[in-house]
Amino acid sequence: ELHDDTPVETQSAKDKGKGILVEDPKPKKKKDQIAMDAEFDANMRFLLKSKEEMEKEEEEIIKSINETPA
């Protein structure tokens, strides 16, 4: 039975000497970040396109192909 004055042992986050070095990521240069943001935005627009929008575009492409004389 523990008394109120008994110290409780807690595990602390001590360095175990594993030799693992985690470096903070280097901040991106502004120019690189702008290019990455633009590419990300383009990818998101593509992924968020609804099925209906894709089908509509497909129908328009097929229609234009059919209207083009051979």
N, C-alpha and C positions, 0 to 999 in steps of 0.2 A: 504494500500500500504506500503510495506516494504522499508526502506531506506537502503543504503549500510552500514551504521554504526549500524544497528540493529543487536544485537547478535542473532545467530540462536541457538535454543535449540536442543541439540542432546541427544539421549538416550545413556547412558554409561552402560557398563557391570559391574554393581555393585553387590556385594554379597547381595542377597535378604534374607539371613538368613534361607534358606530352610533346612539347616543341612545335605545336600547331600555331602558325602565325597567320592571323587574319588581317589583311590590310583593308583600309577604307578605300572604296572605289574612287578613282580619280574623277573629278568633275569634268563633264564633257565641255568641249569648247563650244562657244555659242553657235558658230557656223554648223558644226556637226549636229548639235541638238536641234537646230531649225530643220535640217535635212531629215533627221530621224522623225521629227514631229510631222512633217509633210508626208513622209512615207506611211507613217502610222495612220494619219487621217485618211489617206487614200485607201488603205487596207480596210479600215473600219467602214467607209462608205460602201465598199464592195460587199463586205460581209453583211451589212445591215439592209442591203437591197432585198425587198420582199420578193417572194416567189411570183406574185402577180406582175411586178415590174419586169422581171426577167422574161416571163411569158409574153408580155406586151412587146418588149424589144424583139423577141424571137419572131413574133407574128409580123412585125414591121419589116424585119430583115427578109423573111420569106416572101412577103408581099412585094418588096422592091426587087427581089430576084425574079419573081414570076412576071413582073411588069417589064423587065429588061428584055428587049428582043434578042433572040439568039443569033 
